[in-house]
Amino acid sequence: MGTFVEDANLVTATVAGRALTCRHCDGTRFGVRRIKLNTSGAEFFGFAWANRESLGFICDGCGCIEEFLEGVIETFRA
């Protein structure tokens, strides 16, 4: 479909050896973005930059976003 992410930036992925598919539309192509896992304490004291990050996988078919910590998912160019 190519509606949510530029085709050149799309990936497929596996988690624990199984193909990642969108739980809403069964899509298999995703855009990837880093997402901050904000905590209120770090925000309050001005240390939001120190919060951990996850990888957000945006389904190219429907736009659903799934989050994973780095190291648990493997990506491949679509």
All heavy atoms as a GROMACS GRO file, in nm:
protein
  595
    1MET      N    1   0.082  -0.120   0.000
    1MET     CA    2   0.000   0.000   0.000
    1MET      C    3   0.086   0.126   0.000
    1MET      O    4   0.055   0.220  -0.066
    1MET     CB    5  -0.094   0.000   0.119
    1MET     CG    6  -0.200  -0.107   0.112
    1MET     SD    7  -0.301  -0.107   0.258
    1MET     CE    8  -0.438  -0.012   0.198
    2GLY      N    9   0.191   0.129   0.082
    2GLY     CA   10   0.283   0.241   0.082
    2GLY      C   11   0.223   0.372   0.129
    2GLY      O   12   0.263   0.477   0.083
    3THR      N   13   0.127   0.369   0.219
    3THR     CA   14   0.058   0.492   0.258
    3THR      C   15   0.118   0.560   0.380
    3THR      O   16   0.097   0.678   0.399
    3THR     CB   17  -0.090   0.463   0.287
    3THR    OG1   18  -0.098   0.362   0.386
    3THR    CG2   19  -0.162   0.418   0.161
    4PHE      N   20   0.193   0.489   0.463
    4PHE     CA   21   0.239   0.547   0.588
    4PHE      C   22   0.389   0.570   0.595
    4PHE      O   23   0.435   0.651   0.673
    4PHE     CB   24   0.197   0.458   0.706
    4PHE     CG   25   0.048   0.453   0.721
    4PHE    CD1   26  -0.025   0.348   0.669
    4PHE    CD2   27  -0.020   0.555   0.784
    4PHE    CE1   28  -0.162   0.344   0.681
    4PHE    CE2   29  -0.157   0.552   0.797
    4PHE     CZ   30  -0.229   0.446   0.744
    5VAL      N   31   0.467   0.495   0.516
    5VAL     CA   32   0.612   0.503   0.522
    5VAL      C   33   0.667   0.500   0.380
    5VAL      O   34   0.615   0.429   0.294
    5VAL     CB   35   0.670   0.383   0.602
    5VAL    CG1   36   0.821   0.392   0.612
    5VAL    CG2   37   0.609   0.376   0.741
    6GLU      N   38   0.772   0.579   0.356
    6GLU     CA   39   0.836   0.578   0.225
    6GLU      C   40   0.892   0.438   0.195
    6GLU      O   41   0.956   0.377   0.280
    6GLU     CB   42   0.949   0.680   0.226
    6GLU     CG   43   1.000   0.716   0.090
    6GLU     CD   44   1.098   0.831   0.097
    6GLU    OE1   45   1.067   0.932   0.161
    6GLU    OE2   46   1.206   0.815   0.039
    7ASP      N   47   0.865   0.384   0.076
    7ASP     CA   48   0.904   0.248   0.040
    7ASP      C   49   1.051   0.218   0.064
    7ASP      O   50   1.087   0.108   0.106
    7ASP     CB   51   0.870   0.218  -0.107
    7ASP     CG   52   0.722   0.188  -0.127
    7ASP    OD1   53   0.653   0.162  -0.028
    7ASP    OD2   54   0.678   0.191  -0.242
    8ALA      N   55   1.139   0.315   0.043
    8ALA     CA   56   1.283   0.293   0.059
    8ALA      C   57   1.321   0.265   0.204
    8ALA      O   58   1.427   0.210   0.230
    8ALA     CB   59   1.361   0.414   0.008
    9ASN      N   60   1.236   0.301   0.299
    9ASN     CA   61   1.266   0.284   0.440
    9ASN      C   62   1.194   0.166   0.505
    9ASN      O   63   1.197   0.151   0.626
    9ASN     CB   64   1.231   0.412   0.517
    9ASN     CG   65   1.314   0.529   0.471
    9ASN    OD1   66   1.430   0.513   0.437
    9ASN    ND2   67   1.254   0.645   0.466
   10LEU      N   68   1.126   0.084   0.428
   10LEU     CA   69   1.049  -0.026   0.483
   10LEU      C   70   1.136  -0.147   0.516
   10LEU      O   71   1.235  -0.173   0.447
   10LEU     CB   72   0.939  -0.069   0.385
   10LEU     CG   73   0.828   0.034   0.364
   10LEU    CD1   74   0.734  -0.012   0.254
   10LEU    CD2   75   0.752   0.058   0.493
   11VAL      N   76   1.098  -0.217   0.622
   11VAL     CA   77   1.169  -0.338   0.662
   11VAL      C   78   1.067  -0.449   0.689
   11VAL      O   79   0.948  -0.423   0.709
   11VAL     CB   80   1.255  -0.316   0.789
   11VAL    CG1   81   1.360  -0.210   0.768
   11VAL    CG2   82   1.169  -0.285   0.910
   12THR      N   83   1.117  -0.572   0.689
   12THR     CA   84   1.044  -0.683   0.746
   12THR      C   85   1.120  -0.719   0.873
   12THR      O   86   1.234  -0.677   0.891
   12THR     CB   87   1.036  -0.804   0.650
   12THR    OG1   88   1.169  -0.846   0.620
   12THR    CG2   89   0.962  -0.768   0.523
   13ALA      N   90   1.060  -0.796   0.961
   13ALA     CA   91   1.127  -0.823   1.088
   13ALA      C   92   1.088  -0.960   1.142
   13ALA      O   93   0.984  -1.015   1.106
   13ALA     CB   94   1.091  -0.715   1.190
   14THR      N   95   1.174  -1.011   1.231
   14THR     CA   96   1.143  -1.135   1.302
   14THR      C   97   1.164  -1.112   1.451
   14THR      O   98   1.250  -1.036   1.493
   14THR     CB   99   1.232  -1.253   1.257
   14THR    OG1  100   1.369  -1.220   1.280
   14THR    CG2  101   1.210  -1.287   1.111
   15VAL      N  102   1.081  -1.178   1.530
   15VAL     CA  103   1.091  -1.177   1.676
   15VAL      C  104   1.098  -1.322   1.720
   15VAL      O  105   1.009  -1.401   1.690
   15VAL     CB  106   0.969  -1.108   1.741
   15VAL    CG1  107   0.981  -1.108   1.893
   15VAL    CG2  108   0.951  -0.968   1.688
   16ALA      N  109   1.206  -1.359   1.788
   16ALA     CA  110   1.226  -1.497   1.832
   16ALA      C  111   1.212  -1.595   1.715
   16ALA      O  112   1.154  -1.701   1.728
   16ALA     CB  113   1.130  -1.532   1.945
   17GLY      N  114   1.263  -1.554   1.598
   17GLY     CA  115   1.261  -1.641   1.482
   17GLY      C  116   1.130  -1.646   1.405
   17GLY      O  117   1.120  -1.714   1.304
   18ARG      N  118   1.029  -1.573   1.450
   18ARG     CA  119   0.899  -1.572   1.382
   18ARG      C  120   0.878  -1.437   1.315
   18ARG      O  121   0.911  -1.332   1.371
   18ARG     CB  122   0.786  -1.596   1.483
   18ARG     CG  123   0.796  -1.733   1.548
   18ARG     CD  124   0.686  -1.759   1.643
   18ARG     NE  125   0.558  -1.756   1.570
   18ARG     CZ  126   0.440  -1.755   1.629
   18ARG    NH1  127   0.431  -1.752   1.760
   18ARG    NH2  128   0.330  -1.754   1.557
   19ALA      N  129   0.820  -1.440   1.196
   19ALA     CA  130   0.796  -1.317   1.121
   19ALA      C  131   0.701  -1.225   1.196
   19ALA      O  132   0.600  -1.270   1.249
   19ALA     CB  133   0.739  -1.349   0.983
   20LEU      N  134   0.736  -1.097   1.201
   20LEU     CA  135   0.647  -0.996   1.260
   20LEU      C  136   0.537  -0.965   1.160
   20LEU      O  137   0.564  -0.933   1.044
   20LEU     CB  138   0.726  -0.869   1.292
   20LEU     CG  139   0.645  -0.751   1.347
   20LEU    CD1  140   0.586  -0.787   1.483
   20LEU    CD2  141   0.733  -0.628   1.357
   21THR      N  142   0.413  -0.976   1.204
   21THR     CA  143   0.298  -0.938   1.122
   21THR      C  144   0.210  -0.846   1.205
   21THR      O  145   0.201  -0.858   1.326
   21THR     CB  146   0.215  -1.060   1.077
   21THR    OG1  147   0.171  -1.132   1.191
   21THR    CG2  148   0.296  -1.152   0.986
   22CYS      N  149   0.145  -0.755   1.136
   22CYS     CA  150   0.054  -0.661   1.203
   22CYS      C  151  -0.066  -0.737   1.259
   22CYS      O  152  -0.127  -0.818   1.190
   22CYS     CB  153   0.008  -0.555   1.104
   22CYS     SG  154  -0.112  -0.439   1.174
   23ARG      N  155  -0.100  -0.710   1.382
   23ARG     CA  156  -0.213  -0.781   1.445
   23ARG      C  157  -0.348  -0.733   1.395
   23ARG      O  158  -0.450  -0.795   1.423
   23ARG     CB  159  -0.204  -0.766   1.596
   23ARG     CG  160  -0.210  -0.624   1.644
   23ARG     CD  161  -0.189  -0.617   1.793
   23ARG     NE  162  -0.135  -0.486   1.828
   23ARG     CZ  163  -0.154  -0.430   1.942
   23ARG    NH1  164  -0.221  -0.493   2.036
   23ARG    NH2  165  -0.103  -0.312   1.967
   24HIS      N  166  -0.350  -0.622   1.320
   24HIS     CA  167  -0.477  -0.570   1.270
   24HIS      C  168  -0.502  -0.606   1.124
   24HIS      O  169  -0.614  -0.640   1.088
   24HIS     CB  170  -0.483  -0.418   1.286
   24HIS     CG  171  -0.485  -0.377   1.429
   24HIS    ND1  172  -0.596  -0.388   1.509
   24HIS    CD2  173  -0.387  -0.326   1.508
   24HIS    CE1  174  -0.566  -0.347   1.631
   24HIS    NE2  175  -0.440  -0.310   1.633
   25CYS      N  176  -0.398  -0.597   1.039
   25CYS     CA  177  -0.421  -0.618   0.895
   25CYS      C  178  -0.332  -0.728   0.836
   25CYS      O  179  -0.334  -0.749   0.716
   25CYS     CB  180  -0.402  -0.488   0.818
   25CYS     SG  181  -0.229  -0.437   0.802
   26ASP      N  182  -0.251  -0.795   0.921
   26ASP     CA  183  -0.157  -0.899   0.876
   26ASP      C  184  -0.047  -0.847   0.786
   26ASP      O  185   0.015  -0.923   0.713
   26ASP     CB  186  -0.230  -1.016   0.809
   26ASP     CG  187  -0.317  -1.093   0.906
   26ASP    OD1  188  -0.278  -1.104   1.024
   26ASP    OD2  189  -0.424  -1.142   0.866
   27GLY      N  190  -0.023  -0.716   0.787
   27GLY     CA  191   0.085  -0.658   0.707
   27GLY      C  192   0.221  -0.709   0.752
   27GLY      O  193   0.239  -0.748   0.868
   28THR      N  194   0.318  -0.708   0.660
   28THR     CA  195   0.452  -0.758   0.692
   28THR      C  196   0.562  -0.657   0.663
   28THR      O  197   0.679  -0.687   0.678
   28THR     CB  198   0.482  -0.887   0.612
   28THR    OG1  199   0.470  -0.858   0.472
   28THR    CG2  200   0.387  -0.998   0.652
   29ARG      N  201   0.524  -0.535   0.622
   29ARG     CA  202   0.624  -0.430   0.594
   29ARG      C  203   0.603  -0.316   0.691
   29ARG      O  204   0.491  -0.270   0.713
   29ARG     CB  205   0.610  -0.381   0.450
   29ARG     CG  206   0.640  -0.490   0.351
   29ARG     CD  207   0.620  -0.454   0.205
   29ARG     NE  208   0.568  -0.322   0.175
   29ARG     CZ  209   0.609  -0.248   0.071
   29ARG    NH1  210   0.702  -0.294  -0.010
   29ARG    NH2  211   0.555  -0.131   0.048
   30PHE      N  212   0.716  -0.269   0.749
   30PHE     CA  213   0.709  -0.170   0.857
   30PHE      C  214   0.812  -0.061   0.840
   30PHE      O  215   0.923  -0.085   0.792
   30PHE     CB  216   0.735  -0.238   0.992
   30PHE     CG  217   0.638  -0.346   1.025
   30PHE    CD1  218   0.660  -0.476   0.982
   30PHE    CD2  219   0.523  -0.319   1.097
   30PHE    CE1  220   0.569  -0.578   1.011
   30PHE    CE2  221   0.432  -0.419   1.126
   30PHE     CZ  222   0.455  -0.549   1.083
   31GLY      N  223   0.777   0.058   0.883
   31GLY     CA  224   0.873   0.164   0.903
   31GLY      C  225   0.921   0.153   1.047
   31GLY      O  226   0.851   0.098   1.132
   32VAL      N  227   1.040   0.206   1.077
   32VAL     CA  228   1.095   0.195   1.212
   32VAL      C  229   1.132   0.333   1.264
   32VAL      O  230   1.192   0.412   1.192
   32VAL     CB  231   1.221   0.104   1.214
   32VAL    CG1  232   1.276   0.092   1.355
   32VAL    CG2  233   1.189  -0.033   1.157
   33ARG      N  234   1.094   0.360   1.388
   33ARG     CA  235   1.129   0.486   1.454
   33ARG      C  236   1.168   0.457   1.598
   33ARG      O  237   1.115   0.367   1.661
   33ARG     CB  238   1.008   0.580   1.458
   33ARG     CG  239   0.956   0.624   1.324
   33ARG     CD  240   0.973   0.771   1.307
   33ARG     NE  241   0.908   0.835   1.197
   33ARG     CZ  242   0.898   0.797   1.073
   33ARG    NH1  243   0.942   0.681   1.038
   33ARG    NH2  244   0.842   0.871   0.980
   34ARG      N  245   1.257   0.538   1.653
   34ARG     CA  246   1.292   0.528   1.795
   34ARG      C  247   1.187   0.602   1.876
   34ARG      O  248   1.144   0.711   1.838
   34ARG     CB  249   1.429   0.588   1.820
   34ARG     CG  250   1.539   0.509   1.756
   34ARG     CD  251   1.674   0.549   1.812
   34ARG     NE  252   1.776   0.465   1.757
   34ARG     CZ  253   1.804   0.341   1.797
   34ARG    NH1  254   1.734   0.288   1.894
   34ARG    NH2  255   1.900   0.270   1.742
   35ILE      N  256   1.146   0.543   1.988
   35ILE     CA  257   1.044   0.603   2.074
   35ILE      C  258   1.098   0.609   2.217
   35ILE      O  259   1.144   0.508   2.269
   35ILE     CB  260   0.914   0.519   2.071
   35ILE    CG1  261   0.858   0.516   1.928
   35ILE    CG2  262   0.812   0.575   2.168
   35ILE    CD1  263   0.740   0.422   1.912
   36LYS      N  264   1.094   0.726   2.278
   36LYS     CA  265   1.139   0.742   2.417
   36LYS      C  266   1.038   0.681   2.513
   36LYS      O  267   0.917   0.700   2.499
   36LYS     CB  268   1.154   0.890   2.453
   36LYS     CG  269   1.281   0.952   2.407
   36LYS     CD  270   1.395   0.908   2.494
   36LYS     CE  271   1.520   0.986   2.461
   36LYS     NZ  272   1.637   0.929   2.522
   37LEU      N  273   1.087   0.606   2.609
   37LEU     CA  274   1.003   0.549   2.714
   37LEU      C  275   1.012   0.642   2.835
   37LEU      O  276   1.089   0.621   2.927
   37LEU     CB  277   1.051   0.407   2.749
   37LEU     CG  278   1.050   0.309   2.632
   37LEU    CD1  279   1.116   0.178   2.673
   37LEU    CD2  280   0.909   0.287   2.583
   38ASN      N  281   0.934   0.747   2.832
   38ASN     CA  282   0.942   0.852   2.933
   38ASN      C  283   0.893   0.805   3.070
   38ASN      O  284   0.798   0.729   3.080
   38ASN     CB  285   0.861   0.974   2.891
   38ASN     CG  286   0.924   1.044   2.774
   38ASN    OD1  287   1.042   1.030   2.747
   38ASN    ND2  288   0.845   1.121   2.702
   39THR      N  289   0.960   0.854   3.173
   39THR     CA  290   0.916   0.833   3.311
   39THR      C  291   0.892   0.969   3.374
   39THR      O  292   0.961   1.065   3.345
   39THR     CB  293   1.022   0.756   3.393
   39THR    OG1  294   1.143   0.831   3.394
   39THR    CG2  295   1.048   0.618   3.333
   40SER      N  296   0.795   0.976   3.462
   40SER     CA  297   0.761   1.105   3.522
   40SER      C  298   0.875   1.160   3.606
   40SER      O  299   0.898   1.281   3.610
   40SER     CB  300   0.633   1.094   3.604
   40SER     OG  301   0.646   0.994   3.702
   41GLY      N  302   0.949   1.074   3.675
   41GLY     CA  303   1.061   1.122   3.758
   41GLY      C  304   1.169   1.189   3.675
   41GLY      O  305   1.218   1.297   3.709
   42ALA      N  306   1.207   1.125   3.567
   42ALA     CA  307   1.309   1.183   3.480
   42ALA      C  308   1.259   1.312   3.417
   42ALA      O  309   1.335   1.409   3.403
   42ALA     CB  310   1.350   1.083   3.372
   43GLU      N  311   1.134   1.315   3.378
   43GLU     CA  312   1.076   1.436   3.321
   43GLU      C  313   1.078   1.550   3.423
   43GLU      O  314   1.117   1.662   3.393
   43GLU     CB  315   0.931   1.411   3.276
   43GLU     CG  316   0.916   1.317   3.161
   43GLU     CD  317   0.948   1.381   3.028
   43GLU    OE1  318   0.933   1.504   3.015
   43GLU    OE2  319   0.989   1.307   2.938
   44PHE      N  320   1.038   1.522   3.547
   44PHE     CA  321   1.030   1.622   3.652
   44PHE      C  322   1.166   1.685   3.680
   44PHE      O  323   1.178   1.805   3.698
   44PHE     CB  324   0.973   1.561   3.779
   44PHE     CG  325   0.959   1.659   3.891
   44PHE    CD1  326   0.857   1.751   3.892
   44PHE    CD2  327   1.050   1.659   3.996
   44PHE    CE1  328   0.844   1.843   3.996
   44PHE    CE2  329   1.040   1.751   4.100
   44PHE     CZ  330   0.936   1.843   4.099
   45PHE      N  331   1.271   1.602   3.683
   45PHE     CA  332   1.405   1.653   3.716
   45PHE      C  333   1.485   1.695   3.593
   45PHE      O  334   1.603   1.727   3.603
   45PHE     CB  335   1.483   1.549   3.796
   45PHE     CG  336   1.426   1.530   3.934
   45PHE    CD1  337   1.357   1.416   3.967
   45PHE    CD2  338   1.441   1.629   4.030
   45PHE    CE1  339   1.304   1.398   4.094
   45PHE    CE2  340   1.388   1.614   4.158
   45PHE     CZ  341   1.319   1.498   4.190
   46GLY      N  342   1.423   1.694   3.475
   46GLY     CA  343   1.490   1.741   3.355
   46GLY      C  344   1.586   1.639   3.295
   46GLY      O  345   1.678   1.676   3.222
   47PHE      N  346   1.569   1.511   3.326
   47PHE     CA  347   1.658   1.407   3.274
   47PHE      C  348   1.586   1.317   3.174
   47PHE      O  349   1.619   1.199   3.162
   47PHE     CB  350   1.714   1.322   3.388
   47PHE     CG  351   1.812   1.396   3.473
   47PHE    CD1  352   1.776   1.439   3.600
   47PHE    CD2  353   1.940   1.424   3.427
   47PHE    CE1  354   1.865   1.509   3.680
   47PHE    CE2  355   2.029   1.493   3.506
   47PHE     CZ  356   1.993   1.536   3.633
   48ALA      N  357   1.492   1.369   3.099
   48ALA     CA  358   1.418   1.288   3.003
   48ALA      C  359   1.511   1.225   2.900
   48ALA      O  360   1.486   1.116   2.850
   48ALA     CB  361   1.312   1.371   2.933
   49TRP      N  362   1.622   1.293   2.870
   49TRP     CA  363   1.718   1.241   2.773
   49TRP      C  364   1.777   1.107   2.818
   49TRP      O  365   1.825   1.028   2.737
   49TRP     CB  366   1.830   1.342   2.749
   49TRP     CG  367   1.900   1.382   2.876
   49TRP    CD1  368   1.870   1.489   2.956
   49TRP    CD2  369   2.008   1.314   2.940
   49TRP    NE1  370   1.952   1.492   3.066
   49TRP    CE2  371   2.039   1.385   3.058
   49TRP    CE3  372   2.082   1.201   2.910
   49TRP    CZ2  373   2.140   1.346   3.145
   49TRP    CZ3  374   2.183   1.163   2.997
   49TRP    CH2  375   2.211   1.235   3.112
   50ALA      N  376   1.772   1.078   2.948
   50ALA     CA  377   1.832   0.955   3.001
   50ALA      C  378   1.737   0.835   2.996
   50ALA      O  379   1.779   0.724   3.026
   50ALA     CB  380   1.878   0.978   3.145
   51ASN      N  381   1.612   0.857   2.961
   51ASN     CA  382   1.516   0.746   2.953
   51ASN      C  383   1.554   0.648   2.843
   51ASN      O  384   1.615   0.686   2.743
   51ASN     CB  385   1.375   0.799   2.925
   51ASN     CG  386   1.312   0.857   3.048
   51ASN    OD1  387   1.326   0.805   3.157
   51ASN    ND2  388   1.241   0.967   3.030
   52ARG      N  389   1.516   0.523   2.862
   52ARG     CA  390   1.542   0.420   2.761
   52ARG      C  391   1.457   0.447   2.637
   52ARG      O  392   1.360   0.521   2.641
   52ARG     CB  393   1.507   0.282   2.816
   52ARG     CG  394   1.602   0.240   2.926
   52ARG     CD  395   1.575   0.101   2.970
   52ARG     NE  396   1.609   0.007   2.861
   52ARG     CZ  397   1.590  -0.122   2.867
   52ARG    NH1  398   1.537  -0.177   2.973
   52ARG    NH2  399   1.622  -0.200   2.766
   53GLU      N  400   1.495   0.382   2.527
   53GLU     CA  401   1.421   0.392   2.403
   53GLU      C  402   1.372   0.255   2.359
   53GLU      O  403   1.431   0.154   2.396
   53GLU     CB  404   1.509   0.448   2.291
   53GLU     CG  405   1.552   0.590   2.309
   53GLU     CD  406   1.637   0.640   2.194
   53GLU    OE1  407   1.702   0.558   2.126
   53GLU    OE2  408   1.639   0.761   2.172
   54SER      N  409   1.264   0.255   2.284
   54SER     CA  410   1.218   0.132   2.220
   54SER      C  411   1.221   0.158   2.069
   54SER      O  412   1.242   0.270   2.024
   54SER     CB  413   1.076   0.097   2.265
   54SER     OG  414   0.984   0.193   2.217
   55LEU      N  415   1.199   0.052   1.993
   55LEU     CA  416   1.185   0.066   1.848
   55LEU      C  417   1.037   0.053   1.815
   55LEU      O  418   0.972  -0.044   1.853
   55LEU     CB  419   1.264  -0.044   1.775
   55LEU     CG  420   1.415  -0.036   1.788
   55LEU    CD1  421   1.481  -0.155   1.719
   55LEU    CD2  422   1.467   0.094   1.728
   56GLY      N  423   0.983   0.153   1.749
   56GLY     CA  424   0.844   0.150   1.706
   56GLY      C  425   0.837   0.101   1.562
   56GLY      O  426   0.905   0.155   1.475
   57PHE      N  427   0.757  -0.001   1.538
   57PHE     CA  428   0.738  -0.055   1.404
   57PHE      C  429   0.600  -0.012   1.356
   57PHE      O  430   0.498  -0.049   1.415
   57PHE     CB  431   0.750  -0.208   1.405
   57PHE     CG  432   0.893  -0.252   1.416
   57PHE    CD1  433   0.960  -0.245   1.537
   57PHE    CD2  434   0.962  -0.296   1.305
   57PHE    CE1  435   1.092  -0.282   1.548
   57PHE    CE2  436   1.095  -0.334   1.315
   57PHE     CZ  437   1.160  -0.327   1.436
   58ILE      N  438   0.597   0.073   1.250
   58ILE     CA  439   0.474   0.129   1.198
   58ILE      C  440   0.432   0.048   1.076
   58ILE      O  441   0.503   0.044   0.976
   58ILE     CB  442   0.491   0.278   1.159
   58ILE    CG1  443   0.537   0.359   1.280
   58ILE    CG2  444   0.361   0.335   1.104
   58ILE    CD1  445   0.682   0.391   1.280
   59CYS      N  446   0.316  -0.017   1.085
   59CYS     CA  447   0.267  -0.100   0.975
   59CYS      C  448   0.241  -0.014   0.852
   59CYS      O  449   0.174   0.089   0.861
   59CYS     CB  450   0.139  -0.172   1.016
   59CYS     SG  451   0.065  -0.269   0.882
   60ASP      N  452   0.293  -0.057   0.737
   60ASP     CA  453   0.273   0.016   0.613
   60ASP      C  454   0.130   0.003   0.562
   60ASP      O  455   0.083   0.086   0.487
   60ASP     CB  456   0.371  -0.034   0.506
   60ASP     CG  457   0.366   0.049   0.381
   60ASP    OD1  458   0.370   0.173   0.391
   60ASP    OD2  459   0.358  -0.010   0.271
   61GLY      N  460   0.059  -0.098   0.608
   61GLY     CA  461  -0.078  -0.121   0.561
   61GLY      C  462  -0.182  -0.039   0.634
   61GLY      O  463  -0.271   0.020   0.571
   62CYS      N  464  -0.172  -0.033   0.768
   62CYS     CA  465  -0.279   0.034   0.844
   62CYS      C  466  -0.229   0.139   0.942
   62CYS      O  467  -0.308   0.208   1.003
   62CYS     CB  468  -0.362  -0.070   0.918
   62CYS     SG  469  -0.277  -0.150   1.056
   63GLY      N  470  -0.097   0.149   0.962
   63GLY     CA  471  -0.043   0.250   1.052
   63GLY      C  472  -0.034   0.210   1.197
   63GLY      O  473   0.008   0.288   1.282
   64CYS      N  474  -0.072   0.086   1.230
   64CYS     CA  475  -0.062   0.038   1.368
   64CYS      C  476   0.084   0.042   1.412
   64CYS      O  477   0.175   0.012   1.335
   64CYS     CB  478  -0.116  -0.104   1.377
   64CYS     SG  479  -0.104  -0.174   1.542
   65ILE      N  480   0.108   0.079   1.537
   65ILE     CA  481   0.244   0.087   1.590
   65ILE      C  482   0.264  -0.020   1.697
   65ILE      O  483   0.187  -0.030   1.792
   65ILE     CB  484   0.271   0.226   1.651
   65ILE    CG1  485   0.253   0.335   1.545
   65ILE    CG2  486   0.412   0.230   1.711
   65ILE    CD1  487   0.257   0.475   1.601
   66GLU      N  488   0.370  -0.099   1.680
   66GLU     CA  489   0.411  -0.200   1.778
   66GLU      C  490   0.547  -0.156   1.832
   66GLU      O  491   0.630  -0.107   1.756
   66GLU     CB  492   0.427  -0.337   1.713
   66GLU     CG  493   0.299  -0.396   1.661
   66GLU     CD  494   0.218  -0.465   1.768
   66GLU    OE1  495   0.267  -0.479   1.883
   66GLU    OE2  496   0.105  -0.505   1.737
   67GLU      N  497   0.571  -0.173   1.961
   67GLU     CA  498   0.698  -0.134   2.021
   67GLU      C  499   0.774  -0.256   2.071
   67GLU      O  500   0.716  -0.347   2.128
   67GLU     CB  501   0.675  -0.040   2.139
   67GLU     CG  502   0.634   0.098   2.100
   67GLU     CD  503   0.626   0.188   2.221
   67GLU    OE1  504   0.732   0.230   2.271
   67GLU    OE2  505   0.513   0.214   2.266
   68PHE      N  506   0.908  -0.251   2.052
   68PHE     CA  507   0.996  -0.358   2.099
   68PHE      C  508   1.123  -0.295   2.155
   68PHE      O  509   1.169  -0.192   2.106
   68PHE     CB  510   1.035  -0.452   1.984
   68PHE     CG  511   0.919  -0.527   1.926
   68PHE    CD1  512   0.847  -0.474   1.821
   68PHE    CD2  513   0.882  -0.649   1.979
   68PHE    CE1  514   0.740  -0.543   1.767
   68PHE    CE2  515   0.774  -0.718   1.926
   68PHE     CZ  516   0.704  -0.665   1.820
   69LEU      N  517   1.181  -0.358   2.256
   69LEU     CA  518   1.312  -0.316   2.304
   69LEU      C  519   1.417  -0.366   2.205
   69LEU      O  520   1.399  -0.471   2.142
   69LEU     CB  521   1.339  -0.372   2.443
   69LEU     CG  522   1.251  -0.315   2.554
   69LEU    CD1  523   1.283  -0.385   2.686
   69LEU    CD2  524   1.271  -0.165   2.567
   70GLU      N  525   1.526  -0.291   2.192
   70GLU     CA  526   1.633  -0.334   2.103
   70GLU      C  527   1.690  -0.467   2.151
   70GLU      O  528   1.693  -0.495   2.270
   70GLU     CB  529   1.743  -0.229   2.098
   70GLU     CG  530   1.703  -0.108   2.017
   70GLU     CD  531   1.821  -0.023   1.979
   70GLU    OE1  532   1.907  -0.072   1.904
   70GLU    OE2  533   1.826   0.091   2.026
   71GLY      N  534   1.733  -0.548   2.056
   71GLY     CA  535   1.792  -0.675   2.089
   71GLY      C  536   1.697  -0.792   2.084
   71GLY      O  537   1.740  -0.906   2.087
   72VAL      N  538   1.566  -0.766   2.077
   72VAL     CA  539   1.470  -0.876   2.071
   72VAL      C  540   1.411  -0.893   1.931
   72VAL      O  541   1.336  -0.986   1.907
   72VAL     CB  542   1.355  -0.861   2.174
   72VAL    CG1  543   1.408  -0.858   2.315
   72VAL    CG2  544   1.271  -0.738   2.144
   73ILE      N  545   1.444  -0.801   1.841
   73ILE     CA  546   1.386  -0.805   1.707
   73ILE      C  547   1.497  -0.788   1.603
   73ILE      O  548   1.594  -0.716   1.626
   73ILE     CB  549   1.277  -0.696   1.692
   73ILE    CG1  550   1.195  -0.717   1.567
   73ILE    CG2  551   1.334  -0.558   1.701
   73ILE    CD1  552   1.061  -0.648   1.570
   74GLU      N  553   1.485  -0.859   1.493
   74GLU     CA  554   1.583  -0.851   1.385
   74GLU      C  555   1.512  -0.797   1.261
   74GLU      O  556   1.402  -0.841   1.228
   74GLU     CB  557   1.639  -0.991   1.357
   74GLU     CG  558   1.755  -0.990   1.262
   74GLU     CD  559   1.821  -1.128   1.251
   74GLU    OE1  560   1.774  -1.223   1.315
   74GLU    OE2  561   1.918  -1.137   1.176
   75THR      N  562   1.574  -0.701   1.193
   75THR     CA  563   1.511  -0.637   1.078
   75THR      C  564   1.586  -0.672   0.949
   75THR      O  565   1.706  -0.699   0.950
   75THR     CB  566   1.506  -0.484   1.093
   75THR    OG1  567   1.638  -0.434   1.105
   75THR    CG2  568   1.422  -0.444   1.213
   76PHE      N  569   1.512  -0.667   0.838
   76PHE     CA  570   1.564  -0.693   0.705
   76PHE      C  571   1.501  -0.592   0.610
   76PHE      O  572   1.384  -0.558   0.624
   76PHE     CB  573   1.526  -0.835   0.658
   76PHE     CG  574   1.561  -0.941   0.757
   76PHE    CD1  575   1.468  -0.980   0.852
   76PHE    CD2  576   1.686  -0.999   0.758
   76PHE    CE1  577   1.498  -1.079   0.944
   76PHE    CE2  578   1.718  -1.097   0.851
   76PHE     CZ  579   1.624  -1.137   0.945
   77ARG      N  580   1.576  -0.546   0.510
   77ARG     CA  581   1.519  -0.453   0.410
   77ARG      C  582   1.405  -0.522   0.337
   77ARG      O  583   1.417  -0.636   0.296
   77ARG     CB  584   1.624  -0.411   0.308
   77ARG     CG  585   1.723  -0.313   0.363
   77ARG     CD  586   1.669  -0.172   0.344
   77ARG     NE  587   1.754  -0.078   0.415
   77ARG     CZ  588   1.709   0.018   0.490
   77ARG    NH1  589   1.580   0.037   0.504
   77ARG    NH2  590   1.788   0.099   0.551
   78ALA      N  591   1.294  -0.451   0.321
   78ALA     CA  592   1.176  -0.509   0.253
   78ALA      C  593   1.199  -0.514   0.103
   78ALA      O  594   1.274  -0.440   0.047
   78ALA     CB  595   1.051  -0.428   0.286
   0.00000   0.00000   0.00000
